[in-house]
Amino acid sequence: MKNVRKIMTDLKKNKEILESYINFIVVHLKIEFERFSNISIEDQLNIKEIHSDIKLIVEEYLNKILYLIYVERSSNINMQDYFFKLIRNYKQKIEINVKKKKILQKISKLNIIYDYLQIIENLREFDLFDTELDLILAYLTMLNVKNRFEKLYILFCPFSRRCILPQRKSICNFPNYKICSEYQLRKKELKLSRLD
């Protein structure tokens, strides 16, 4: 019974941490959005990418979110489910008309770090309220994390960080890693630890 309470407490705490990381990224993206919106058109043409400090902060927090979901995936599938539910909830909160839908489809495939200026250009077509901008930036942040997570999850063995065997792409990629003896051993250990 204590273990169940601890897992539920940890899950609640991790959900709060996840949302705080997303909000932290959104605040920094909004700073860059405002900076870009307040400079002249001539200067906008000279800007190639977002400010390097903000780029580092956003990259760090994207990785923190990814780590939180990835680590929790191995011990508790609810965190991953919560993250995907959060994406759906944010998408539903965004008021979408036909024009906004096309723009969202276009920018949802963009990287929020390296393609952020394109995102800004597309979003500037709308007269967005502060809350709408927050929702869209949070949604884009989560899509970027989702894309990174799917690349990790699909391509590589989930136990590759702790693997003692030499790693080779031909063996460590999906689905081949399932025949690896180290994978089978770690999977068995994980199942046994969940039964405790």
Secondary structure, 3 states (H helix, E strand, C coil): CHHHHHHHHHHHHHHHHHHHHHHHHHHHHHHHHHHHHCCCHHHHHHCCCCCHHHHHHHHHHHHHHHHHHHHHHHHCHHHHHHHHHHHHHHHHHCCCCHHHHHHHHHHCCCCCCCCHHHHHHHHCCCCCCHHHHHHHHHHHHHHHHHHHHHHHHHHECCCHHHCCCCCCHHHHECCHHHHCHHHHHHHHHHHHHHHC
